[in-house]
Amino acid sequence: MISLGVSTNRKGFTLVELLIVV
């Protein structure tokens, strides 16, 4: 998973990361 560092606060992946991962 590509973490931007902002998703660390969430479950592990935010909407922004979901777009990047998918």
Backbone hydrogen bonds, N-H to C=O, Kabsch-Sander energy under -0.5 kcal/mol:
donor,donor_aa,acceptor,acceptor_aa,energy
3,S,1,M,-0.8
4,L,2,I,-0.5
9,N,6,V,-1.1
10,R,7,S,-0.9
18,L,14,T,-2.8
19,L,15,L,-1.7
20,I,16,V,-1.1
21,V,17,E,-3.3
22,V,18,L,-2.6
